[in-house]
Amino acid sequence: MKYFQFILLIMLGVSVLAEENSGVDILIEKSEGNLWKLVYQMDRSTSRIGFVRNPDASRIERWKPLSLDFEMVSIDGDEYLVRKDRASFERAEILLTPTYKHLKKDYAPFSPYSNGGNLIYTGRLFACIEKCSDEITSWKVSMKIPPGEYMVVGGQVYTGATSWIDRDSGMNVYVGTQKPVEERSFIAVIDDGLPDGIRLSLNSDIPKLIAYFERKLGKNSGEKPVLYASYAQVDGNDYQGGTLPNQIFMHWNWNDFDEKLSEPNFVSDIIWFFAHEVAHFHQEGKDKVLSEDVRDSWLHEGNAGWLAASALLDLYPNFEKYVYAKVDKFRASCSNGLKKFSLVEAANHGRFDLYYSCGLLIHRAIDQSLQEKSNGSASIYSLWRNYREEIESGGEKGIESFFKIVENETSRELVEVIRQLVSRKLANPEATLEKLSQVI
């Protein structure tokens, strides 16, 4: 195992000292009968280990220490693993509960597949000696699975056992007997138990969307994107969709899918979700070009939204009514929101959704202006490629570099209208949105 980890670290181009700063190594072991054991090995004795993510106290209910000497406790809203006699320890083993659990503002620890497979969210397992701090951002993780099963870790398919360095928010790791679909540009594990109306759509639409964005923006330069869709087929009414670096996932924790399929736009909403997230995979180029300033979120969320819309319009003519109904909905949402505060302040007011709605309208207007001025030879795709090249050549990330390119390729007037939408609380946002759609 140590030899494998050494080779892995060399491949990742990082030093052992740079990565082993949590003091806690993590082993995840699945055995026959869907039993999941978690082993924490510390590099020194400690009286307790704490966890990175504590949205509730459900570890106390769901995590079962294999030794009666240990217990989970909650202190000031954080959970810890301790010995009952409060003595120091260097190793602990825990039996996990591999079922779905809704966690407020967090990802489920397990997302079961209908055939017994599972996604396990590694960020839920991150632990530190004594207490985690913001400075600790990486963990050594190993996994062992039974014969005949597969696991997907970081854009690669493995059997048996593997190890890796996990970082930041963690990842979803698939383990199960369903063989992942591994293509040149992506990996997918779409639950075989999903109704045909969803399963066949995802298995055909996701490759089509990835190929479309590759043609428009180039091949994704990072590790292979991984796409998960799981279906627990249990009594329940919860579902969860989300993203982690290079991963898109959706889980349905219910058993009445046939009824859901009859609801208007149910399948369309799922395809829109995946189209939006696949667009994110292709926004980055050779380097990271997206600003980390939350106030700039309309730039990448709005861009991904309009890219998703344009992809669906190009690939699926029958989506036209659905797409333009969504545009109208976004326009109403954006208009109502900007009466109360400016777009750059949206996150401060808990309205992150405005970065999606207003952002889509901005990118749609840019795309329309580009295509009209160039007689169709330029588009939002060519402008985004130019933006990436600007950043990769040393330009500053964010809206000023983006505005400079938009002004060069469209007009100063259009940029000024966008600035109004972004930076001001508007008495009459509908009038500004109308002007946005008319400026060429």
C-alpha positions as a Markdown table, in Angstrom:
| # | Residue | x | y | z |
|---|---|---|---|---|
| 1 | Met | 0.0 | 0.0 | 0.0 |
| 2 | Lys | 2.8 | 2.5 | 0.9 |
| 3 | Tyr | 4.5 | 1.7 | -2.5 |
| 4 | Phe | 1.2 | 2.4 | -4.3 |
| 5 | Gln | 0.7 | 5.7 | -2.4 |
| 6 | Phe | 4.2 | 6.8 | -3.2 |
| 7 | Ile | 3.8 | 6.2 | -6.9 |
| 8 | Leu | 0.4 | 8.0 | -6.8 |
| 9 | Leu | 1.9 | 11.0 | -5.2 |
| 10 | Ile | 4.7 | 11.1 | -7.8 |
| 11 | Met | 2.1 | 11.0 | -10.5 |
| 12 | Leu | 0.1 | 13.8 | -8.9 |
| 13 | Gly | 3.3 | 15.9 | -8.7 |
| 14 | Val | 2.9 | 16.8 | -5.0 |
| 15 | Ser | 5.1 | 16.1 | -2.0 |
| 16 | Val | 4.1 | 13.9 | 0.9 |
| 17 | Leu | 4.6 | 16.7 | 3.4 |
| 18 | Ala | 2.3 | 19.0 | 1.4 |
| 19 | Glu | -0.5 | 16.5 | 1.4 |
| 20 | Glu | -0.4 | 14.8 | 4.9 |
| 21 | Asn | -1.5 | 17.8 | 6.9 |
| 22 | Ser | -4.7 | 16.4 | 8.5 |
| 23 | Gly | -2.9 | 13.8 | 10.6 |
| 24 | Val | -5.7 | 11.3 | 9.9 |
| 25 | Asp | -5.5 | 8.6 | 7.1 |
| 26 | Ile | -8.9 | 7.3 | 6.0 |
| 27 | Leu | -9.7 | 3.7 | 4.8 |
| 28 | Ile | -13.1 | 2.9 | 3.4 |
| 29 | Glu | -13.8 | -0.8 | 3.2 |
| 30 | Lys | -16.9 | -2.4 | 1.7 |
| 31 | Ser | -17.4 | -6.1 | 2.3 |
| 32 | Glu | -20.0 | -8.6 | 1.2 |
| 33 | Gly | -23.5 | -7.9 | 2.4 |
| 34 | Asn | -23.2 | -4.2 | 1.7 |
| 35 | Leu | -21.2 | -3.6 | 5.0 |
| 36 | Trp | -19.2 | -0.4 | 5.0 |
| 37 | Lys | -16.3 | 0.0 | 7.5 |
| 38 | Leu | -14.5 | 3.2 | 8.0 |
| 39 | Val | -11.0 | 3.1 | 9.6 |
| 40 | Tyr | -9.2 | 6.2 | 10.9 |
| 41 | Gln | -5.5 | 5.9 | 11.5 |
| 42 | Met | -3.8 | 8.9 | 13.2 |
| 43 | Asp | -0.1 | 9.8 | 12.9 |
| 44 | Arg | 0.0 | 10.6 | 16.7 |
| 45 | Ser | -2.1 | 9.9 | 19.8 |
| 46 | Thr | -5.2 | 12.2 | 20.3 |
| 47 | Ser | -8.1 | 12.4 | 22.7 |
| 48 | Arg | -10.5 | 13.0 | 19.9 |
| 49 | Ile | -11.0 | 13.5 | 16.2 |
| 50 | Gly | -13.3 | 16.1 | 14.7 |
| 51 | Phe | -15.0 | 16.4 | 11.3 |
| 52 | Val | -15.0 | 19.0 | 8.6 |
| 53 | Arg | -18.7 | 19.0 | 7.9 |
| 54 | Asn | -21.3 | 19.0 | 10.7 |
| 55 | Pro | -24.7 | 20.0 | 9.3 |
| 56 | Asp | -26.5 | 18.0 | 12.0 |
| 57 | Ala | -25.9 | 15.4 | 14.6 |
| 58 | Ser | -26.8 | 12.4 | 12.5 |
| 59 | Arg | -23.3 | 10.7 | 12.9 |
| 60 | Ile | -24.3 | 10.0 | 16.4 |
| 61 | Glu | -27.3 | 8.0 | 15.1 |
| 62 | Arg | -25.8 | 6.4 | 12.0 |
| 63 | Trp | -22.1 | 5.8 | 12.8 |
| 64 | Lys | -21.5 | 2.7 | 15.0 |
| 65 | Pro | -18.0 | 2.4 | 16.5 |
| 66 | Leu | -16.9 | -1.3 | 16.2 |
| 67 | Ser | -15.4 | -1.1 | 19.7 |
| 68 | Leu | -17.6 | -0.5 | 22.7 |
| 69 | Asp | -14.8 | 1.7 | 24.0 |
| 70 | Phe | -15.7 | 4.5 | 21.5 |
| 71 | Glu | -18.6 | 6.9 | 21.1 |
| 72 | Met | -19.7 | 9.8 | 18.9 |
| 73 | Val | -20.5 | 13.0 | 20.8 |
| 74 | Ser | -21.7 | 16.5 | 19.9 |
| 75 | Ile | -20.0 | 19.5 | 21.4 |
| 76 | Asp | -21.2 | 23.0 | 20.5 |
| 77 | Gly | -22.8 | 21.8 | 17.3 |
| 78 | Asp | -19.8 | 19.8 | 16.1 |
| 79 | Glu | -19.4 | 16.0 | 16.2 |
| 80 | Tyr | -16.4 | 14.2 | 17.6 |
| 81 | Leu | -15.2 | 10.6 | 17.9 |
| 82 | Val | -13.8 | 9.9 | 21.4 |
| 83 | Arg | -13.1 | 7.0 | 23.8 |
| 84 | Lys | -15.7 | 6.7 | 26.5 |
| 85 | Asp | -12.9 | 6.9 | 29.1 |
| 86 | Arg | -11.5 | 9.9 | 27.3 |
| 87 | Ala | -8.1 | 8.2 | 26.9 |
| 88 | Ser | -5.9 | 8.9 | 23.9 |
| 89 | Phe | -6.0 | 6.7 | 20.8 |
| 90 | Glu | -4.4 | 6.3 | 17.4 |
| 91 | Arg | -6.9 | 4.1 | 15.5 |
| 92 | Ala | -10.6 | 3.8 | 15.4 |
| 93 | Glu | -13.1 | 1.7 | 13.3 |
| 94 | Ile | -16.7 | 2.6 | 12.5 |
| 95 | Leu | -19.5 | 0.8 | 10.8 |
| 96 | Leu | -21.4 | 3.1 | 8.4 |
| 97 | Thr | -25.1 | 3.1 | 7.5 |
| 98 | Pro | -25.2 | 2.9 | 3.6 |
| 99 | Thr | -28.6 | 4.6 | 3.1 |
| 100 | Tyr | -29.7 | 8.0 | 1.9 |
| 101 | Lys | -29.8 | 10.8 | 4.5 |
| 102 | His | -30.9 | 14.3 | 3.7 |
| 103 | Leu | -28.4 | 16.8 | 5.1 |
| 104 | Lys | -29.4 | 20.5 | 5.2 |
| 105 | Lys | -27.2 | 22.4 | 2.8 |
| 106 | Asp | -24.9 | 19.5 | 2.3 |
| 107 | Tyr | -24.5 | 16.3 | 0.2 |
| 108 | Ala | -26.0 | 13.0 | 1.3 |
| 109 | Pro | -23.4 | 10.6 | 2.7 |
| 110 | Phe | -24.8 | 7.7 | 0.6 |
| 111 | Ser | -26.8 | 7.8 | -2.6 |
| 112 | Pro | -27.9 | 4.1 | -3.3 |
| 113 | Tyr | -28.4 | 2.6 | -6.7 |
| 114 | Ser | -31.4 | 0.3 | -7.3 |
| 115 | Asn | -29.1 | -2.8 | -7.7 |
| 116 | Gly | -27.3 | -2.3 | -4.4 |
| 117 | Gly | -24.5 | 0.0 | -5.6 |
| 118 | Asn | -23.8 | 3.3 | -3.9 |
| 119 | Leu | -22.3 | 6.7 | -4.2 |
| 120 | Ile | -20.3 | 7.6 | -1.1 |
| 121 | Tyr | -19.5 | 11.2 | -0.5 |
| 122 | Thr | -15.9 | 11.4 | 0.8 |
| 123 | Gly | -16.3 | 15.0 | 2.2 |
| 124 | Arg | -18.6 | 13.5 | 4.9 |
| 125 | Leu | -15.7 | 11.4 | 6.1 |
| 126 | Phe | -12.9 | 14.0 | 6.4 |
| 127 | Ala | -11.5 | 14.1 | 9.9 |
| 128 | Cys | -8.7 | 15.9 | 11.8 |
| 129 | Ile | -6.9 | 15.4 | 15.0 |
| 130 | Glu | -8.7 | 17.4 | 17.7 |
| 131 | Lys | -10.5 | 19.7 | 15.4 |
| 132 | Cys | -10.5 | 20.6 | 11.7 |
| 133 | Ser | -9.5 | 24.1 | 10.6 |
| 134 | Asp | -9.7 | 25.9 | 7.3 |
| 135 | Glu | -6.0 | 25.4 | 6.8 |
| 136 | Ile | -6.4 | 21.6 | 6.4 |
| 137 | Thr | -7.5 | 20.9 | 2.9 |
| 138 | Ser | -6.2 | 17.4 | 1.9 |
| 139 | Trp | -6.5 | 13.8 | 3.2 |
| 140 | Lys | -5.0 | 10.5 | 2.3 |
| 141 | Val | -7.9 | 8.1 | 1.4 |
| 142 | Ser | -7.8 | 4.4 | 0.5 |
| 143 | Met | -10.7 | 2.1 | -0.5 |
| 144 | Lys | -11.1 | -1.6 | -0.7 |
| 145 | Ile | -14.2 | -3.3 | -2.4 |
| 146 | Pro | -15.3 | -6.9 | -2.9 |
| 147 | Pro | -14.4 | -8.9 | -6.0 |
| 148 | Gly | -16.8 | -8.4 | -9.0 |
| 149 | Glu | -17.4 | -4.7 | -8.1 |
| 150 | Tyr | -16.2 | -1.5 | -9.7 |
| 151 | Met | -15.3 | 1.9 | -8.2 |
| 152 | Val | -15.0 | 5.3 | -9.9 |
| 153 | Val | -12.5 | 7.6 | -8.3 |
| 154 | Gly | -11.4 | 10.9 | -9.8 |
| 155 | Gly | -12.2 | 10.1 | -13.4 |
| 156 | Gln | -10.8 | 6.5 | -13.3 |
| 157 | Val | -12.4 | 3.1 | -13.0 |
| 158 | Tyr | -10.8 | 0.6 | -10.5 |
| 159 | Thr | -11.4 | -2.8 | -9.0 |
| 160 | Gly | -10.0 | -4.3 | -5.8 |
| 161 | Ala | -8.3 | -1.4 | -4.0 |
| 162 | Thr | -6.9 | 2.1 | -4.7 |
| 163 | Ser | -5.6 | 5.1 | -2.8 |
| 164 | Trp | -5.7 | 8.8 | -3.6 |
| 165 | Ile | -5.3 | 12.3 | -2.1 |
| 166 | Asp | -8.7 | 13.9 | -1.6 |
| 167 | Arg | -9.0 | 17.7 | -1.3 |
| 168 | Asp | -11.3 | 20.6 | -0.4 |
| 169 | Ser | -14.9 | 19.5 | -0.6 |
| 170 | Gly | -14.2 | 15.9 | -1.5 |
| 171 | Met | -15.9 | 13.8 | -4.2 |
| 172 | Asn | -18.5 | 11.2 | -4.8 |
| 173 | Val | -17.1 | 7.7 | -5.3 |
| 174 | Tyr | -19.2 | 5.0 | -7.0 |
| 175 | Val | -19.0 | 1.4 | -5.8 |
| 176 | Gly | -21.2 | -1.3 | -7.2 |
| 177 | Thr | -21.6 | -4.2 | -9.7 |
| 178 | Gln | -23.0 | -2.0 | -12.5 |
| 179 | Lys | -20.2 | -1.5 | -14.9 |
| 180 | Pro | -19.5 | 2.2 | -15.5 |
| 181 | Val | -19.7 | 3.4 | -19.1 |
| 182 | Glu | -16.3 | 4.8 | -19.9 |
| 183 | Glu | -16.0 | 6.8 | -23.1 |
| 184 | Arg | -13.1 | 8.9 | -24.5 |
| 185 | Ser | -14.4 | 12.1 | -22.8 |
| 186 | Phe | -16.5 | 11.0 | -19.9 |
| 187 | Ile | -17.5 | 8.3 | -17.5 |
| 188 | Ala | -21.2 | 7.7 | -16.6 |
| 189 | Val | -23.0 | 5.4 | -14.2 |
| 190 | Ile | -26.7 | 5.8 | -15.0 |
| 191 | Asp | -28.8 | 3.5 | -12.8 |
| 192 | Asp | -30.1 | 0.6 | -14.8 |
| 193 | Gly | -33.2 | 0.6 | -12.6 |
| 194 | Leu | -34.4 | 4.0 | -13.8 |
| 195 | Pro | -37.5 | 4.0 | -15.9 |
| 196 | Asp | -36.7 | 3.8 | -19.7 |
| 197 | Gly | -38.0 | 7.4 | -20.2 |
| 198 | Ile | -35.2 | 8.7 | -18.0 |
| 199 | Arg | -32.5 | 6.1 | -18.4 |
| 200 | Leu | -32.5 | 6.0 | -22.2 |
| 201 | Ser | -32.6 | 9.8 | -22.4 |
| 202 | Leu | -29.6 | 10.3 | -20.1 |
| 203 | Asn | -27.6 | 7.5 | -21.8 |
| 204 | Ser | -28.1 | 9.2 | -25.2 |
| 205 | Asp | -28.4 | 12.9 | -24.3 |
| 206 | Ile | -25.3 | 13.2 | -22.1 |
| 207 | Pro | -22.8 | 12.0 | -24.8 |
| 208 | Lys | -24.6 | 14.2 | -27.3 |
| 209 | Leu | -24.2 | 17.3 | -25.0 |
| 210 | Ile | -20.6 | 16.6 | -24.3 |
| 211 | Ala | -19.8 | 16.2 | -28.0 |
| 212 | Tyr | -21.7 | 19.4 | -28.7 |
| 213 | Phe | -19.7 | 21.5 | -26.2 |
| 214 | Glu | -16.4 | 19.9 | -27.3 |
| 215 | Arg | -17.1 | 21.1 | -30.8 |
| 216 | Lys | -18.0 | 24.6 | -29.6 |
| 217 | Leu | -15.4 | 25.1 | -26.8 |
| 218 | Gly | -12.8 | 22.4 | -27.2 |
| 219 | Lys | -12.2 | 19.2 | -25.2 |
| 220 | Asn | -12.3 | 19.4 | -21.4 |
| 221 | Ser | -8.6 | 19.8 | -20.4 |
| 222 | Gly | -9.0 | 18.2 | -16.9 |
| 223 | Glu | -9.7 | 14.7 | -15.8 |
| 224 | Lys | -12.7 | 13.0 | -17.3 |
| 225 | Pro | -16.1 | 14.3 | -16.2 |
| 226 | Val | -18.1 | 11.8 | -14.3 |
| 227 | Leu | -21.9 | 11.7 | -14.4 |
| 228 | Tyr | -24.0 | 9.8 | -11.9 |
| 229 | Ala | -27.8 | 9.2 | -11.7 |
| 230 | Ser | -29.0 | 6.9 | -8.9 |
| 231 | Tyr | -32.4 | 5.7 | -8.0 |
| 232 | Ala | -33.0 | 4.1 | -4.6 |
| 233 | Gln | -36.5 | 2.7 | -5.3 |
| 234 | Val | -37.6 | 3.1 | -1.6 |
| 235 | Asp | -40.4 | 4.8 | 0.1 |
| 236 | Gly | -39.6 | 8.5 | 0.2 |
| 237 | Asn | -40.1 | 11.8 | -1.5 |
| 238 | Asp | -36.6 | 13.3 | -1.5 |
| 239 | Tyr | -34.2 | 13.9 | -4.4 |
| 240 | Gln | -30.9 | 15.7 | -4.7 |
| 241 | Gly | -28.8 | 17.0 | -7.6 |
| 242 | Gly | -25.5 | 18.7 | -7.4 |
| 243 | Thr | -22.0 | 19.1 | -8.6 |
| 244 | Leu | -18.5 | 18.6 | -7.3 |
| 245 | Pro | -15.3 | 19.2 | -9.3 |
| 246 | Asn | -15.6 | 17.2 | -12.6 |
| 247 | Gln | -18.7 | 15.5 | -11.3 |
| 248 | Ile | -22.5 | 15.8 | -11.9 |
| 249 | Phe | -24.9 | 13.7 | -9.8 |
| 250 | Met | -28.6 | 13.3 | -9.3 |
| 251 | His | -30.3 | 11.0 | -6.9 |
| 252 | Trp | -34.0 | 10.1 | -6.5 |
| 253 | Asn | -34.9 | 8.6 | -3.2 |
| 254 | Trp | -38.5 | 7.4 | -4.1 |
| 255 | Asn | -40.3 | 4.6 | -5.8 |
| 256 | Asp | -43.1 | 6.5 | -7.8 |
| 257 | Phe | -41.1 | 7.5 | -10.8 |
| 258 | Asp | -43.8 | 6.6 | -13.3 |
| 259 | Glu | -46.1 | 9.1 | -11.6 |
| 260 | Lys | -43.3 | 11.8 | -11.7 |
| 261 | Leu | -42.8 | 11.1 | -15.4 |
| 262 | Ser | -46.3 | 12.3 | -16.2 |
| 263 | Glu | -45.6 | 15.7 | -14.7 |
| 264 | Pro | -45.0 | 18.5 | -17.2 |
| 265 | Asn | -41.4 | 19.3 | -17.9 |
| 266 | Phe | -40.1 | 16.7 | -15.5 |
| 267 | Val | -37.7 | 15.1 | -18.0 |
| 268 | Ser | -36.9 | 18.4 | -19.7 |
| 269 | Asp | -35.8 | 19.9 | -16.3 |
| 270 | Ile | -33.4 | 16.9 | -15.8 |
| 271 | Ile | -31.9 | 17.4 | -19.2 |
| 272 | Trp | -31.6 | 21.1 | -18.7 |
| 273 | Phe | -29.8 | 20.4 | -15.4 |
| 274 | Phe | -27.3 | 18.1 | -17.0 |
| 275 | Ala | -26.8 | 20.5 | -20.0 |
| 276 | His | -26.0 | 23.4 | -17.6 |
| 277 | Glu | -23.5 | 21.4 | -15.7 |
| 278 | Val | -21.8 | 19.8 | -18.7 |
| 279 | Ala | -21.4 | 23.4 | -20.0 |
| 280 | His | -19.4 | 24.2 | -16.8 |
| 281 | Phe | -17.0 | 21.4 | -17.7 |
| 282 | His | -16.1 | 23.1 | -20.9 |
| 283 | Gln | -15.9 | 26.7 | -19.7 |
| 284 | Glu | -12.4 | 26.3 | -18.3 |
| 285 | Gly | -9.5 | 26.1 | -20.8 |
| 286 | Lys | -5.9 | 25.1 | -20.1 |
| 287 | Asp | -5.9 | 27.2 | -16.9 |
| 288 | Lys | -8.6 | 28.2 | -14.4 |
| 289 | Val | -10.2 | 31.2 | -15.9 |
| 290 | Leu | -13.2 | 31.7 | -13.7 |
| 291 | Ser | -13.2 | 34.4 | -10.9 |
| 292 | Glu | -13.7 | 33.2 | -7.4 |
| 293 | Asp | -15.4 | 36.4 | -6.4 |
| 294 | Val | -19.0 | 35.4 | -5.7 |
| 295 | Arg | -20.2 | 38.8 | -7.1 |
| 296 | Asp | -19.0 | 37.7 | -10.5 |
| 297 | Ser | -21.0 | 34.5 | -10.4 |
| 298 | Trp | -23.5 | 35.8 | -13.1 |
| 299 | Leu | -20.5 | 35.5 | -15.5 |
| 300 | His | -20.1 | 31.7 | -15.3 |
| 301 | Glu | -23.6 | 30.7 | -14.2 |
| 302 | Gly | -25.3 | 32.9 | -16.7 |
| 303 | Asn | -22.9 | 31.7 | -19.4 |
| 304 | Ala | -23.6 | 28.1 | -18.6 |
| 305 | Gly | -27.3 | 28.7 | -18.6 |
| 306 | Trp | -27.4 | 30.3 | -22.0 |
| 307 | Leu | -25.0 | 27.6 | -23.4 |
| 308 | Ala | -27.4 | 25.0 | -22.1 |
| 309 | Ala | -30.3 | 26.8 | -23.7 |
| 310 | Ser | -28.5 | 27.2 | -27.0 |
| 311 | Ala | -27.4 | 23.5 | -27.0 |
| 312 | Leu | -31.0 | 22.3 | -26.4 |
| 313 | Leu | -32.3 | 24.6 | -29.1 |
| 314 | Asp | -29.7 | 23.3 | -31.6 |
| 315 | Leu | -29.9 | 19.6 | -30.7 |
| 316 | Tyr | -33.6 | 19.3 | -29.9 |
| 317 | Pro | -36.0 | 21.5 | -31.9 |
| 318 | Asn | -38.9 | 20.3 | -29.7 |
| 319 | Phe | -37.3 | 22.0 | -26.8 |
| 320 | Glu | -38.0 | 25.5 | -28.2 |
| 321 | Lys | -41.2 | 26.1 | -26.2 |
| 322 | Tyr | -39.6 | 24.8 | -23.0 |
| 323 | Val | -36.5 | 26.9 | -23.4 |
| 324 | Tyr | -38.3 | 30.2 | -24.1 |
| 325 | Ala | -40.7 | 29.5 | -21.3 |
| 326 | Lys | -37.7 | 29.2 | -19.0 |
| 327 | Val | -36.2 | 32.5 | -20.4 |
| 328 | Asp | -39.5 | 34.2 | -19.6 |
| 329 | Lys | -39.5 | 32.8 | -16.1 |
| 330 | Phe | -35.9 | 34.0 | -15.6 |
| 331 | Arg | -36.8 | 37.4 | -16.9 |
| 332 | Ala | -39.6 | 37.8 | -14.3 |
| 333 | Ser | -37.3 | 36.5 | -11.5 |
| 334 | Cys | -34.5 | 38.9 | -12.5 |
| 335 | Ser | -36.8 | 41.9 | -12.8 |
| 336 | Asn | -38.3 | 41.3 | -9.4 |
| 337 | Gly | -35.0 | 40.7 | -7.7 |
| 338 | Leu | -33.2 | 43.8 | -9.1 |
| 339 | Lys | -35.9 | 46.1 | -7.7 |
| 340 | Lys | -34.6 | 45.2 | -4.2 |
| 341 | Phe | -30.8 | 45.2 | -4.6 |
| 342 | Ser | -28.1 | 45.1 | -7.3 |
| 343 | Leu | -27.0 | 41.9 | -8.8 |
| 344 | Val | -23.5 | 42.1 | -7.2 |
| 345 | Glu | -25.3 | 42.1 | -3.8 |
| 346 | Ala | -27.5 | 39.1 | -4.6 |
| 347 | Ala | -25.5 | 36.6 | -2.5 |
| 348 | Asn | -25.6 | 38.9 | 0.5 |
| 349 | His | -29.4 | 38.6 | 0.4 |
| 350 | Gly | -29.6 | 34.9 | -0.1 |
| 351 | Arg | -30.6 | 35.3 | -3.8 |
| 352 | Phe | -27.9 | 33.3 | -5.6 |
| 353 | Asp | -30.5 | 32.3 | -8.1 |
| 354 | Leu | -30.3 | 35.8 | -9.6 |
| 355 | Tyr | -26.9 | 35.0 | -10.9 |
| 356 | Tyr | -28.5 | 32.3 | -13.0 |
| 357 | Ser | -31.6 | 34.2 | -14.2 |
| 358 | Cys | -30.1 | 37.6 | -14.8 |
| 359 | Gly | -26.8 | 36.1 | -16.0 |
| 360 | Leu | -28.6 | 34.0 | -18.7 |
| 361 | Leu | -30.4 | 37.1 | -20.0 |
| 362 | Ile | -27.1 | 39.0 | -20.2 |
| 363 | His | -25.3 | 36.2 | -22.1 |
| 364 | Arg | -28.3 | 35.8 | -24.4 |
| 365 | Ala | -28.2 | 39.5 | -25.3 |
| 366 | Ile | -24.4 | 39.3 | -26.0 |
| 367 | Asp | -25.0 | 36.2 | -28.2 |
| 368 | Gln | -27.7 | 37.9 | -30.2 |
| 369 | Ser | -25.6 | 41.0 | -30.7 |
| 370 | Leu | -22.6 | 39.0 | -31.8 |
| 371 | Gln | -24.5 | 37.0 | -34.3 |
| 372 | Glu | -26.3 | 40.0 | -35.8 |
| 373 | Lys | -23.1 | 42.0 | -36.1 |
| 374 | Ser | -21.1 | 39.2 | -37.7 |
| 375 | Asn | -23.9 | 37.7 | -39.8 |
| 376 | Gly | -23.6 | 34.5 | -37.8 |
| 377 | Ser | -19.8 | 34.0 | -37.9 |
| 378 | Ala | -19.4 | 35.0 | -34.2 |
| 379 | Ser | -21.4 | 33.8 | -31.2 |
| 380 | Ile | -21.2 | 33.5 | -27.4 |
| 381 | Tyr | -18.9 | 30.5 | -28.0 |
| 382 | Ser | -16.3 | 32.4 | -30.0 |
| 383 | Leu | -16.4 | 35.2 | -27.5 |
| 384 | Trp | -15.9 | 32.8 | -24.6 |
| 385 | Arg | -12.9 | 31.2 | -26.3 |
| 386 | Asn | -11.5 | 34.7 | -26.7 |
| 387 | Tyr | -12.1 | 35.4 | -23.0 |
| 388 | Arg | -10.2 | 32.2 | -22.1 |
| 389 | Glu | -7.3 | 33.1 | -24.3 |
| 390 | Glu | -7.2 | 36.6 | -22.7 |
| 391 | Ile | -6.9 | 35.1 | -19.2 |
| 392 | Glu | -4.5 | 32.4 | -20.2 |
| 393 | Ser | -2.3 | 35.1 | -21.7 |
| 394 | Gly | -2.0 | 36.9 | -18.4 |
| 395 | Gly | -5.2 | 38.9 | -18.3 |
| 396 | Glu | -7.1 | 39.4 | -15.0 |
| 397 | Lys | -9.9 | 37.1 | -14.3 |
| 398 | Gly | -13.4 | 38.5 | -13.9 |
| 399 | Ile | -15.8 | 40.9 | -15.4 |
| 400 | Glu | -13.5 | 43.7 | -16.5 |
| 401 | Ser | -11.6 | 41.4 | -18.9 |
| 402 | Phe | -14.9 | 40.0 | -20.0 |
| 403 | Phe | -16.4 | 43.5 | -20.6 |
| 404 | Lys | -13.3 | 44.6 | -22.6 |
| 405 | Ile | -13.8 | 41.7 | -25.0 |
| 406 | Val | -17.6 | 42.2 | -25.2 |
| 407 | Glu | -17.1 | 45.9 | -26.0 |
| 408 | Asn | -14.5 | 45.1 | -28.7 |
| 409 | Glu | -16.8 | 42.6 | -30.4 |
| 410 | Thr | -20.2 | 44.2 | -29.8 |
| 411 | Ser | -20.6 | 47.8 | -28.6 |
| 412 | Arg | -19.9 | 50.1 | -25.7 |
| 413 | Glu | -23.6 | 50.8 | -25.3 |
| 414 | Leu | -24.3 | 47.1 | -24.7 |
| 415 | Val | -21.6 | 46.9 | -22.0 |
| 416 | Glu | -23.0 | 50.0 | -20.3 |
| 417 | Val | -26.5 | 48.4 | -20.1 |
| 418 | Ile | -25.0 | 45.3 | -18.7 |
| 419 | Arg | -23.1 | 47.3 | -16.1 |
| 420 | Gln | -26.4 | 48.9 | -15.0 |
| 421 | Leu | -27.9 | 45.5 | -14.5 |
| 422 | Val | -24.9 | 44.2 | -12.6 |
| 423 | Ser | -24.1 | 47.1 | -10.3 |
| 424 | Arg | -27.3 | 49.0 | -9.6 |
| 425 | Lys | -30.5 | 48.6 | -7.8 |
| 426 | Leu | -33.1 | 49.4 | -10.5 |
| 427 | Ala | -36.3 | 51.3 | -10.1 |
| 428 | Asn | -37.5 | 49.9 | -13.4 |
| 429 | Pro | -35.5 | 46.8 | -14.2 |
| 430 | Glu | -38.0 | 45.6 | -16.8 |
| 431 | Ala | -37.1 | 48.7 | -18.9 |
| 432 | Thr | -33.4 | 48.0 | -18.6 |
| 433 | Leu | -34.0 | 44.3 | -19.5 |
| 434 | Glu | -35.9 | 45.5 | -22.5 |
| 435 | Lys | -33.1 | 47.8 | -23.5 |
| 436 | Leu | -30.7 | 45.0 | -23.1 |
| 437 | Ser | -32.5 | 42.9 | -25.6 |
| 438 | Gln | -32.7 | 45.8 | -28.1 |
| 439 | Val | -29.1 | 47.0 | -28.0 |
| 440 | Ile | -27.0 | 45.7 | -30.9 |
